[in-house]
Amino acid sequence: MGLSKPFLDPVSETLPGPRNLITDVPGVSVGQTTIQDGVHNTGVTVIKPAPDNVFLNKLTAATHVINGFGKSTGLVQINELGTLETPIVLTNTFAVGTAQNALVKAMLADNPDIGNTTSTVNPVVMECNDGDINAIRDVHVTEADVLSTLDQTAETFEEGTVGAGVGMSCYDLKGGIGSASRVIDIDGQSFTMGALVLSNYGFLRDLNIYNVPVGAKLAADKAAQKQKEKGSIVTILATDIPFNERQLTRIAKRASVGITRTGAFIGNGSGEIVLAFSTANRIPHYPKTELTTHAAISDDKFDRYFRMTVAVVEEAVLSVLTHATTVTDRKGQPRLSLTDALDQYQTTYQDNDIARLQQQLGI
């Protein structure tokens, strides 16, 4: 999925993967549970970084906190050890504890040695606040929701108003889940980077797409909804490029450029948190030798990987906006999708710039 008409940087060497999703990275899968009953609009999204046991064969990982207004779990140990050892669960803020308990139980079921003959486990749960659209105080997500999502991951998945993204907003429009990927050649071999975002941030008036001040146009329209800037964006970056944890930290930092390319300034109450992992160079929990050998990437040509990162993150955010559907918030007001907002705007104004943008985005 991703954008039906991806915008390709003429300077970049990369092209979208076959699905244009984070799951173009071999071994990565995504599962989602969507909860919508008229009052509760929330859900769970799970990213499995590999098909095998990631506790026994950990992945190199790093995180970067752009603005720390968030309640994620597991990031401290990742930053200390440079490894990821569980799937990643995304959900709403008040479901973090529930999701953590469920993830721990799933890991215990698969690994009888955890907490018995070996160490404990570091569950990773990340969140955004969907309280404008979801009755978040009801703490409606259950452990069963998380466990079933863990069991149903796949290489294809929906974007927009699904999973953890059901109740999220983006630039005062409907937000949610978005993804994109890019493929690059390294010494004659093909490698992939993918992004998945849970997007819940931004002022409408700041929204800028391909240098078109979309938000300013919509905000001037009486039909546009003007909300206070709050929320977050969680960004997951996956790759099979053999980056080490230091290099993954550098990659994670560049996600901020992709986020702000659409106009965001990263507000006080918006938590921007990035987790990046590589499926190369797996780290065994029970190593057979003390010395290990890993493939490595030279730093001197790293600019092209930074460009790649910016491209997948920006497109993932745009993919949220183009796939999301209009919903009703807790006050009974419509939270318009970008598609519906532009259609309404064009009914009145017939703006040529907006018409071209709709064509570019394929909406």
C-alpha positions in Angstrom: 0.0 0.0 0.0 1.7 3.2 1.1 0.9 6.0 -1.4 -0.6 4.9 -4.7 1.6 7.4 -6.4 4.8 7.7 -4.2 6.7 11.0 -4.5 10.3 10.0 -5.4 13.2 12.2 -4.5 15.2 12.8 -7.7 18.4 12.8 -5.7 17.6 9.5 -4.0 18.7 6.1 -5.3 15.8 4.2 -3.8 12.4 2.9 -5.0 9.4 1.6 -3.0 9.3 -2.1 -2.2 6.7 -4.4 -3.7 4.1 -3.6 -1.1 5.4 -0.2 -0.1 5.0 -1.3 3.5 7.3 -2.0 6.5 6.7 -5.7 5.8 8.8 -5.4 2.6 11.7 -6.0 5.1 12.0 -9.8 5.0 10.6 -11.5 8.1 8.7 -8.5 9.4 5.0 -8.9 9.9 2.1 -6.7 11.3 -1.1 -7.6 13.0 -4.0 -5.3 14.0 -7.2 -5.4 16.1 -9.7 -2.7 15.5 -12.3 -1.8 18.2 -15.2 0.4 17.1 -18.5 0.2 18.9 -19.7 3.8 18.7 -18.2 4.7 22.0 -14.8 3.0 22.0 -12.7 3.8 19.0 -9.3 2.2 19.7 -7.2 -0.9 19.0 -3.9 -2.6 18.9 -1.2 -2.8 16.3 1.7 -5.3 16.6 5.0 -5.3 14.7 6.8 -8.7 14.8 10.4 -8.0 13.8 11.1 -11.6 12.8 9.2 -14.9 12.4 11.2 -16.9 14.9 11.8 -16.5 18.7 13.2 -13.0 19.1 14.0 -13.5 22.8 16.4 -16.4 21.9 17.7 -14.5 18.8 17.5 -10.8 19.5 17.7 -8.0 17.0 20.0 -5.0 17.0 18.0 -1.9 17.9 18.1 1.7 19.1 15.6 4.4 20.1 15.5 8.2 19.8 13.2 10.5 21.8 12.5 13.7 19.8 10.1 15.0 22.4 9.5 12.9 25.5 5.8 13.5 26.2 5.1 9.7 26.1 4.5 6.6 28.2 6.4 3.9 26.3 7.9 0.9 28.0 11.1 -1.0 27.2 13.1 1.8 25.7 15.7 2.2 28.5 17.0 -1.3 28.2 17.1 -1.0 24.4 19.3 2.1 24.7 21.6 0.3 27.2 22.0 -3.1 25.5 21.2 -2.2 21.9 18.8 -5.2 21.5 15.1 -5.8 20.9 13.8 -9.1 22.3 10.0 -8.9 21.9 7.4 -7.9 19.3 6.4 -4.2 19.4 2.9 -3.3 20.6 1.2 0.0 19.7 -2.0 1.0 21.5 -3.6 3.9 23.3 -2.0 5.5 26.4 -4.2 3.9 29.0 -3.8 0.4 27.5 0.0 0.3 27.9 -0.2 -1.6 31.2 -2.6 -4.1 29.7 -0.5 -4.6 26.6 2.6 -5.0 28.6 1.0 -7.8 30.8 -0.2 -9.6 27.7 3.1 -9.3 25.9 5.0 -10.7 29.0 2.5 -13.6 29.2 3.0 -14.4 25.5 6.8 -14.3 25.9 6.6 -16.5 29.0 4.4 -19.0 27.1 7.0 -19.3 24.4 10.1 -19.2 26.7 9.8 -21.4 29.8 13.3 -20.3 30.9 12.4 -16.6 31.2 12.3 -15.6 34.9 13.3 -19.2 35.8 16.7 -20.3 34.6 17.5 -17.0 32.8 16.8 -13.3 33.0 13.4 -11.5 32.7 12.1 -10.0 29.4 12.0 -6.5 28.2 8.5 -5.9 26.7 8.1 -2.9 24.3 4.8 -1.1 24.2 4.4 2.3 22.6 1.4 4.6 22.7 -0.5 7.7 21.6 -3.5 9.4 23.3 -6.7 8.8 21.4 -9.0 10.4 24.0 -10.6 12.9 21.6 -12.2 10.1 19.6 -12.1 7.2 22.0 -13.6 6.9 25.5 -10.1 6.3 26.8 -11.1 6.4 30.5 -13.0 3.1 30.0 -9.6 1.3 29.5 -11.4 -0.9 27.0 -8.4 -2.8 25.4 -8.0 -6.2 26.9 -5.2 -8.7 27.2 -7.1 -10.9 24.9 -7.1 -8.2 22.2 -3.3 -8.0 22.4 -2.8 -11.7 22.5 -5.1 -12.3 19.4 -3.2 -9.5 17.6 0.1 -11.2 18.3 -1.3 -14.4 16.8 -2.5 -12.9 13.5 0.4 -10.9 12.0 0.9 -11.0 8.3 2.9 -9.4 5.5 -0.1 -7.4 4.2 -2.1 -5.1 6.4 -4.5 -2.1 6.2 -3.6 1.5 6.8 -5.5 4.5 8.1 -8.4 4.1 10.6 -7.3 0.6 11.8 -5.7 -1.0 14.8 -4.0 1.4 17.3 -4.8 4.2 14.8 -8.6 4.0 15.0 -8.9 7.0 17.5 -5.9 9.0 16.3 -5.8 12.4 14.6 -3.2 14.0 12.4 -3.0 17.7 11.7 -6.6 18.0 13.1 -7.7 15.6 10.4 -8.2 11.8 10.8 -4.9 10.1 11.6 -3.9 6.5 12.3 -1.5 3.9 10.9 0.7 4.5 7.8 3.6 2.7 6.3 6.1 2.9 3.4 9.3 1.3 2.2 12.3 1.9 0.1 14.8 -0.5 -1.5 18.5 0.3 -2.0 21.4 -1.5 -3.7 24.6 -2.0 -1.6 27.5 -3.6 -3.3 25.2 -5.5 -5.7 22.8 -6.7 -3.1 19.3 -5.4 -2.5 18.3 -4.1 1.0 15.1 -2.6 2.3 14.1 -0.1 4.9 10.5 0.3 6.0 8.6 2.7 8.3 5.3 2.3 10.2 3.9 5.3 12.0 1.1 5.8 14.6 0.3 9.4 13.7 -1.6 11.6 16.2 0.0 15.1 16.0 0.0 18.5 14.4 -1.9 21.8 13.9 -4.1 21.8 10.8 -2.7 25.2 9.7 0.8 23.8 9.6 0.1 20.9 7.2 2.2 21.2 4.0 2.2 18.5 1.4 4.7 18.7 -1.5 5.1 22.5 -0.9 1.3 23.1 -1.0 0.0 24.9 2.1 -2.9 22.5 2.4 -3.5 23.2 6.1 -3.6 27.0 5.7 -6.2 26.7 3.0 -8.3 24.2 5.0 -8.0 26.2 8.2 -9.3 29.3 6.5 -12.4 27.4 5.4 -15.3 27.5 7.9 -15.9 23.8 7.4 -12.4 22.9 8.8 -12.1 21.8 12.4 -9.5 23.7 14.5 -8.2 21.5 17.4 -5.5 22.2 20.0 -2.1 20.7 19.1 -1.6 17.6 21.2 -0.9 14.0 20.7 2.1 12.1 19.5 3.7 10.2 16.7 5.4 6.8 17.2 7.7 5.8 14.4 9.0 2.3 13.9 11.9 1.8 11.4 12.8 -1.7 10.2 15.6 -2.7 7.9 17.7 -5.6 6.8 20.7 -3.4 6.3 23.4 -4.5 8.9 23.5 -1.3 10.9 24.9 -1.5 14.4 23.1 0.2 17.4 25.1 3.4 17.0 24.2 3.7 13.4 20.5 2.8 14.1 20.5 5.7 16.6 21.7 8.0 13.8 19.0 6.7 11.5 16.3 7.1 14.2 17.3 10.7 14.7 16.6 11.4 11.0 13.0 10.4 11.4 12.4 13.8 12.8 13.1 15.3 9.4 10.5 13.1 7.7 8.0 14.0 10.4 8.5 17.7 10.0 8.6 17.7 6.2 4.8 17.8 6.4 4.9 20.9 8.5 5.0 19.8 12.1 7.0 21.8 14.6 6.9 19.2 17.4 4.8 20.8 20.1 5.2 20.7 23.9 2.5 18.1 24.4 3.3 15.9 21.4 5.5 12.9 22.1 7.7 11.9 19.1 9.5 8.6 19.8 11.4 6.5 17.3 12.4 2.8 17.5 14.7 1.4 14.8 15.8 -2.2 14.4 17.8 -4.3 12.0 17.0 -7.9 11.1 20.7 -8.5 10.2 23.3 -9.6 12.7 21.0 -11.5 15.2 22.3 -11.7 18.8 21.8 -15.1 20.4 20.5 -15.2 24.0 22.7 -18.2 24.6 25.9 -17.5 22.6 28.1 -20.5 21.9 31.3 -18.4 21.8 32.4 -15.1 23.4 33.6 -13.6 20.2 31.2 -12.9 17.4 31.6 -11.6 13.8 29.0 -9.2 12.3 28.7 -7.6 8.9 29.0 -3.8 9.0 28.2 -0.7 7.0 30.8 2.0 6.4 29.8 5.4 7.8 31.4 7.5 4.9 28.4 7.0 2.6 25.7 7.3 5.2 23.9 10.3 3.6 22.0 8.0 1.3 20.6 6.1 4.2 19.5 9.3 5.9 17.7 10.3 2.6 16.1 6.9 2.6 14.9 7.3 6.2 13.4 10.7 5.5 11.6 9.4 2.5 9.9 6.4 4.2 8.9 8.4 7.3 7.4 11.3 5.3 5.5 8.9 3.0 4.3 6.9 6.0 2.7 10.1 7.5 1.1 11.0 4.1 -0.1 7.4 3.8 -1.9 7.8 7.1 -3.7 10.9 5.8 -4.6 9.4 2.5 -5.9 6.1 3.9 -7.8 7.4 6.9 -11.6 7.7 6.9 -13.8 10.3 8.5 -15.1 9.4 12.0 -17.2 11.1 14.7 -15.3 12.4 17.8 -16.6 12.2 21.4 -18.3 15.6 21.0 -20.3 14.3 18.0 -18.3 16.3 15.5 -16.7 14.9 12.4 -13.0 14.3 12.3 -12.6 14.6 8.6 -10.2 12.5 6.6 -7.9 14.4 4.3 -9.8 13.0 1.3 -13.1 14.4 2.6 -11.7 17.7 3.7 -10.1 18.3 0.3 -13.3 17.3 -1.5 -15.4 19.7 0.6 -12.9 22.5 0.0 -12.9 21.9 -3.7 -16.7 22.0 -3.8 -16.4 25.7 -2.9 -13.1 26.9 -4.2 -11.9 24.7 -7.1 -8.3 25.4 -6.3 -5.9 24.3 -9.0 -3.1 23.6 -6.5 -5.4 21.3 -4.5 -6.6 19.6 -7.6 -3.0 18.8 -8.6 -2.2 17.6 -5.1 -5.3 15.3 -5.1 -4.0 13.8 -8.4 -0.5 13.4 -7.0 -1.7 11.6 -3.9 -4.2 9.5 -5.8 -7.2 10.6 -3.7 
